[in-house]
């Protein structure tokens, strides 16, 4: 039986707009937006996004982590009562939380939400961001810490008091009062060797950023082999943006409009900041374009314009509904089963994708929303 795709969306807890915003150049970018374009991440606005996405049949919303956005645990918990089915993919960094407390929080969240929590464990961090939270570990230490964190968190969910002594955590009789039902699926990404080893041993779904299909296949093949050495299997997802329209020309015009007002100086400064973060995944994305406006189409319908000024997910699928579905089917053919998508602004782009691309995927037998669609409040 063919596994159906899962389509997730993004919750813009750092704010939303019709043009690109970035933590490294946000002030300059925001000053260049059209009057009234920036949308603050108020409870009212985030509730609107969540209700729309819930009604359109998306699986969940990914909520980011970091000082540039609202806290993911608190923000998503505030939205639970306004949605009926939507899951929340809460991102957090293991360096900022006790693994047993995380296990307890997750168990509580599953109970009060009716099982609607997913976890996105984030290890990579710019040094400046890590230091802001009191984390002074180097990259190797952070990934070793993540492995221990996941071992302890899962041990606390085992139903038996769990003892653990490691480099970063030592716990005795770790447990939660109630077990999470179900245990939250753990999502995790990272392109470095350290990240691959953690993923192979501990996580459920490995997330990659939106690279060309062949590069994604190479990652998947590598991770599958590493997981097999651990006696495990992984599922695979991809995090990217999407701009889908009835015709390709309209989609590409919309993509180009996201760059309106971005000067070469702003782009150069953002590129320097992003290059300095020491992230292997970030380097791979930046290398696709070299920071040039003239090299933004890096594969059929894959546009890297977002990577000019934003960290994290830097590419977007751009094209007609049929073209976007074609590209998604290609990713599916190499092992991608989950798509974590987003777009600017997030309400409007959620409608474009759900009304245009999702029916196309359903007609190909790749997606089923029969149990997820509801009226949008």
C-alpha positions as CSV (number, residue, x, y, z in Angstrom):
1,X,0.0,0.0,0.0
2,X,1.4,3.4,-1.0
3,X,2.2,5.8,1.9
4,X,0.3,9.0,1.5
5,X,2.2,12.3,1.7
6,X,1.9,14.5,4.8
7,X,1.7,18.2,4.1
8,X,2.6,20.6,6.9
9,X,2.6,24.4,7.0
10,X,4.5,27.0,8.9
11,X,3.3,29.2,11.8
12,X,5.0,32.7,11.5
13,X,5.6,33.4,15.2
14,X,8.3,35.9,14.2
15,X,5.9,37.9,12.1
16,X,4.6,37.7,8.5
17,X,4.8,40.0,5.5
18,X,4.5,40.2,1.7
19,X,8.3,40.5,1.4
20,X,11.2,38.7,2.9
21,X,12.2,39.3,6.5
22,X,15.4,38.0,8.1
23,X,16.8,38.0,11.6
24,X,20.1,39.3,10.3
25,X,18.6,42.1,8.2
26,X,15.1,42.4,9.6
27,X,15.3,46.1,10.4
28,X,16.5,47.1,6.9
29,X,14.0,44.8,5.3
30,X,11.1,45.9,7.4
31,X,11.8,49.5,6.6
32,X,11.5,48.6,2.9
33,X,8.1,46.9,3.1
34,X,5.0,48.4,1.8
35,X,2.9,50.3,4.3
36,X,0.8,47.9,6.3
37,X,2.7,44.8,4.9
38,X,4.3,43.6,8.2
39,X,2.0,41.5,10.3
40,X,2.9,41.2,13.9
41,X,2.7,37.7,15.5
42,X,-0.3,38.6,17.7
43,X,-2.5,35.9,19.1
44,X,-5.2,37.1,16.8
45,X,-3.1,36.7,13.7
46,X,-1.6,33.4,14.6
47,X,-5.0,32.1,15.5
48,X,-6.2,33.2,12.0
49,X,-3.3,31.3,10.4
50,X,-4.0,28.2,12.5
51,X,-7.7,28.1,11.8
52,X,-7.2,28.5,8.0
53,X,-4.6,25.8,7.9
54,X,-6.7,23.5,10.0
55,X,-9.7,23.9,7.8
56,X,-7.7,23.4,4.6
57,X,-6.5,19.9,5.6
58,X,-2.8,20.4,6.4
59,X,-1.3,17.9,8.9
60,X,0.4,20.4,11.2
61,X,2.2,23.7,11.5
62,X,5.9,24.0,12.3
63,X,6.6,26.6,14.9
64,X,10.2,27.9,15.0
65,X,12.5,28.4,17.9
66,X,14.8,31.3,18.8
67,X,15.0,34.8,20.2
68,X,13.5,36.2,16.9
69,X,10.1,34.6,17.5
70,X,7.6,33.8,20.2
71,X,8.2,30.7,22.4
72,X,6.8,27.7,20.5
73,X,5.4,25.7,23.5
74,X,3.5,28.7,24.8
75,X,2.3,30.1,21.5
76,X,0.9,26.8,20.2
77,X,-0.7,25.8,23.5
78,X,-2.6,29.1,23.3
79,X,-4.0,28.1,19.9
80,X,-5.2,24.6,20.8
81,X,-8.8,25.5,21.6
82,X,-9.2,27.4,18.4
83,X,-8.5,24.4,16.2
84,X,-10.0,21.0,16.1
85,X,-7.6,18.7,14.3
86,X,-4.4,20.5,13.4
87,X,-1.2,19.2,15.0
88,X,1.6,21.5,16.2
89,X,5.2,20.8,15.4
90,X,7.0,22.5,18.3
91,X,10.6,23.4,17.7
92,X,13.1,23.7,20.6
93,X,16.8,23.4,21.4
94,X,18.0,20.6,23.8
95,X,20.6,23.0,25.2
96,X,17.8,25.1,26.7
97,X,15.7,22.5,28.5
98,X,16.0,19.5,30.8
99,X,15.1,16.3,28.9
100,X,12.9,15.0,31.7
101,X,11.0,18.3,31.9
102,X,10.6,18.1,28.1
103,X,9.2,14.6,28.5
104,X,6.8,15.9,31.1
105,X,5.8,18.9,29.0
106,X,5.2,16.7,26.0
107,X,3.1,14.2,28.0
108,X,1.0,17.1,29.4
109,X,0.6,18.6,25.9
110,X,-0.6,15.3,24.4
111,X,-3.2,15.0,27.2
112,X,-4.6,18.5,26.9
113,X,-4.5,18.6,23.1
114,X,-5.8,15.1,22.4
115,X,-2.5,13.9,20.9
116,X,-1.7,16.9,18.6
117,X,2.0,17.5,19.5
118,X,5.0,16.8,17.2
119,X,8.5,17.7,18.2
120,X,11.2,19.4,16.0
121,X,14.5,19.1,17.8
122,X,16.9,21.8,16.7
123,X,20.6,21.5,17.5
124,X,22.3,23.9,15.1
125,X,22.6,27.4,16.3
126,X,24.6,30.5,15.4
127,X,27.1,31.1,18.2
128,X,25.6,34.6,19.0
129,X,22.1,33.0,19.4
130,X,23.4,30.2,21.6
131,X,25.4,32.6,23.8
132,X,22.3,34.7,24.3
133,X,20.8,31.7,26.1
134,X,23.9,30.8,28.0
135,X,24.9,27.9,25.7
136,X,28.7,28.0,25.2
137,X,29.2,24.4,23.8
138,X,30.9,23.9,20.5
139,X,29.2,22.1,17.6
140,X,30.4,18.6,18.5
141,X,29.3,19.0,22.1
142,X,25.9,20.2,21.1
143,X,25.3,17.1,18.9
144,X,26.5,14.8,21.6
145,X,24.2,16.6,24.1
146,X,21.3,16.2,21.7
147,X,21.9,12.4,21.5
148,X,21.9,12.1,25.3
149,X,18.8,14.4,25.5
150,X,16.8,12.2,23.2
151,X,17.9,9.0,25.0
152,X,16.8,10.5,28.3
153,X,13.5,11.9,27.0
154,X,12.5,8.6,25.5
155,X,13.6,6.8,28.6
156,X,11.3,8.9,30.7
157,X,8.5,7.8,28.4
158,X,9.3,4.1,28.8
159,X,6.9,3.4,31.6
160,X,9.7,2.3,33.8
161,X,11.9,4.6,36.0
162,X,14.9,5.4,33.9
163,X,18.5,5.8,35.0
164,X,21.1,7.5,32.9
165,X,24.6,8.7,33.4
166,X,26.3,10.6,30.5
167,X,28.6,13.5,29.6
168,X,25.8,16.1,29.8
169,X,22.9,14.5,31.8
170,X,22.7,12.2,34.8
171,X,19.2,11.3,35.9
172,X,17.8,8.8,38.4
173,X,14.4,7.2,38.1
174,X,13.3,9.6,35.4
175,X,9.6,9.2,34.5
176,X,6.5,11.1,33.7
177,X,3.3,10.8,35.7
178,X,1.4,9.9,32.6
179,X,2.8,8.5,29.3
180,X,2.3,10.7,26.2
181,X,-0.5,9.1,24.1
182,X,0.8,8.8,21.5
183,X,4.5,9.6,22.0
184,X,5.2,12.6,19.8
185,X,6.9,12.0,16.5
186,X,10.5,13.5,16.7
187,X,11.6,15.5,13.7
188,X,15.2,16.5,13.3
189,X,17.5,18.0,10.6
190,X,21.1,18.7,9.9
191,X,23.6,18.2,7.1
192,X,26.8,17.6,9.1
193,X,28.2,14.2,10.0
194,X,27.4,14.8,13.6
195,X,23.7,15.5,12.8
196,X,23.5,12.3,10.6
197,X,24.7,10.1,13.4
198,X,22.2,11.6,15.9
199,X,19.4,11.2,13.3
200,X,20.3,7.6,12.5
201,X,20.2,6.6,16.2
202,X,17.4,8.6,17.8
203,X,14.8,10.4,15.6
204,X,11.7,9.4,13.7
205,X,11.7,11.8,10.7
206,X,14.8,13.3,9.2
207,X,14.2,16.8,7.6
208,X,16.3,18.2,4.9
209,X,16.2,21.7,3.4
210,X,15.0,22.1,-0.2
211,X,18.0,21.1,-2.3
212,X,17.8,19.7,-5.8
213,X,16.3,16.2,-6.0
214,X,19.6,14.4,-6.7
215,X,21.3,16.1,-3.7
216,X,18.3,15.1,-1.5
217,X,18.6,11.5,-2.7
218,X,22.2,11.4,-1.7
219,X,21.3,12.5,1.8
220,X,18.5,10.0,2.1
221,X,20.7,7.1,0.9
222,X,23.3,8.1,3.4
223,X,20.9,8.4,6.3
224,X,19.2,5.1,5.4
225,X,22.5,3.3,5.5
226,X,23.5,4.8,8.9
227,X,20.1,4.0,10.4
228,X,20.4,0.4,9.2
229,X,23.7,0.1,11.1
230,X,21.7,1.1,14.2
231,X,19.0,-1.5,13.4
232,X,16.5,1.3,12.7
233,X,14.6,2.9,9.8
234,X,13.8,6.6,9.2
235,X,11.1,8.5,7.4
236,X,12.1,11.6,5.5
237,X,10.7,15.1,5.0
238,X,11.7,18.3,3.4
239,X,11.4,21.9,4.6
240,X,10.9,24.6,1.9
241,X,8.7,27.4,0.7
242,X,6.1,27.2,-2.1
243,X,4.6,29.7,-4.6
244,X,2.0,28.0,-6.7
245,X,-0.4,29.6,-9.1
246,X,-2.7,28.5,-11.9
247,X,0.0,29.5,-14.5
248,X,3.8,29.5,-14.2
249,X,4.2,33.2,-15.1
250,X,2.1,34.4,-12.2
251,X,4.0,32.2,-9.8
252,X,7.4,33.6,-11.0
253,X,6.2,37.2,-10.8
254,X,5.1,36.6,-7.2
255,X,8.5,35.1,-6.4
256,X,10.3,38.1,-7.8
257,X,8.1,40.5,-5.9
258,X,9.4,39.0,-2.6
259,X,12.8,40.6,-3.5
260,X,11.4,44.1,-4.1
261,X,13.3,46.7,-2.2
262,X,16.2,44.5,-1.3
263,X,19.4,46.3,-2.2
264,X,22.7,44.7,-3.2
265,X,24.1,46.0,0.1
266,X,21.4,44.4,2.2
267,X,21.9,41.1,0.4
268,X,25.7,41.2,0.7
269,X,25.5,41.9,4.5
270,X,23.0,39.1,5.0
271,X,25.1,36.7,3.0
272,X,28.2,37.5,5.1
273,X,26.1,36.9,8.3
274,X,24.8,33.6,7.0
275,X,28.2,32.4,5.9
276,X,29.5,33.1,9.4
277,X,27.1,30.8,11.1
278,X,29.1,27.6,10.6
279,X,26.2,25.5,9.5
280,X,26.8,22.8,6.9
281,X,23.2,22.9,5.7
282,X,23.3,26.7,5.4
283,X,26.6,26.5,3.5
284,X,25.0,24.0,1.0
285,X,22.1,26.4,0.4
286,X,24.3,29.4,0.0
287,X,26.6,27.5,-2.5
288,X,23.6,26.9,-4.8
289,X,23.6,30.6,-5.8
290,X,26.8,32.2,-4.5
291,X,24.7,35.1,-3.4
292,X,23.9,36.1,-7.0
293,X,20.5,37.3,-8.1
294,X,21.3,35.8,-11.5
295,X,21.6,32.2,-10.2
296,X,18.4,31.8,-8.2
297,X,16.8,29.0,-10.3
298,X,18.9,26.1,-9.1
299,X,16.8,23.2,-10.5
300,X,13.5,23.0,-12.4
301,X,11.0,25.1,-10.4
302,X,13.4,25.4,-7.5
303,X,14.1,29.0,-6.6
304,X,16.7,30.0,-4.0
305,X,15.7,33.7,-3.7
306,X,14.8,33.3,0.0
307,X,18.4,32.2,0.8
308,X,19.7,35.7,-0.3
309,X,18.6,37.2,3.0
310,X,17.2,34.5,5.2
311,X,18.7,31.7,7.3
312,X,17.1,28.3,7.5
313,X,14.8,27.2,4.7
314,X,16.1,29.2,1.7
315,X,14.4,27.6,-1.4
316,X,10.9,27.6,-2.8
317,X,9.0,25.4,-5.3
318,X,7.7,27.9,-7.8
319,X,5.4,27.2,-10.7
320,X,2.0,26.2,-11.9
321,X,-0.1,23.8,-9.8
322,X,0.9,21.0,-12.1
323,X,4.6,21.9,-12.1
324,X,4.7,22.1,-8.3
325,X,2.9,18.7,-8.0
326,X,5.4,17.2,-10.6
327,X,8.4,18.4,-8.5
328,X,6.8,17.0,-5.3
329,X,6.3,13.7,-7.0
330,X,10.0,13.7,-8.0
331,X,11.0,14.2,-4.3
332,X,8.5,11.5,-3.4
333,X,10.2,9.1,-5.8
334,X,13.5,9.4,-3.9
335,X,12.0,8.9,-0.4
336,X,10.4,12.2,0.8
337,X,7.1,11.5,2.5
338,X,6.5,14.7,4.3
339,X,6.6,18.3,3.1
340,X,6.9,21.2,5.6
341,X,5.9,24.2,3.5
342,X,5.3,27.9,4.0
343,X,5.0,31.1,2.0
344,X,4.7,34.9,2.3
345,X,2.1,35.8,3.5
346,X,1.2,32.5,5.1
347,X,-2.5,32.7,5.0
348,X,-2.7,33.6,1.3
349,X,-0.1,31.1,0.2
350,X,-1.8,28.3,2.3
351,X,-5.0,28.9,0.3
352,X,-3.1,28.9,-3.1
353,X,-1.4,25.6,-2.4
354,X,-4.4,23.9,-0.8
355,X,-6.8,24.9,-3.5
356,X,-4.5,24.3,-6.4
357,X,-1.8,21.7,-5.7
358,X,-3.5,19.5,-3.1
359,X,-6.3,18.4,-5.5
360,X,-3.6,17.6,-8.1
361,X,-1.7,15.4,-5.6
362,X,-5.0,13.7,-4.6
363,X,-5.8,12.9,-8.2
364,X,-2.4,11.2,-8.5
365,X,-3.1,9.0,-5.4
366,X,-0.3,10.8,-3.4
367,X,-2.5,12.6,-0.8
368,X,-5.7,12.0,1.0
369,X,-7.5,14.8,2.9
370,X,-10.9,13.1,3.4
371,X,-10.6,13.0,7.2
372,X,-9.0,16.5,7.5
373,X,-11.1,18.9,5.6
374,X,-13.5,21.2,7.5
375,X,-15.1,24.5,7.1
376,X,-12.7,27.4,7.7
377,X,-13.8,29.8,10.5
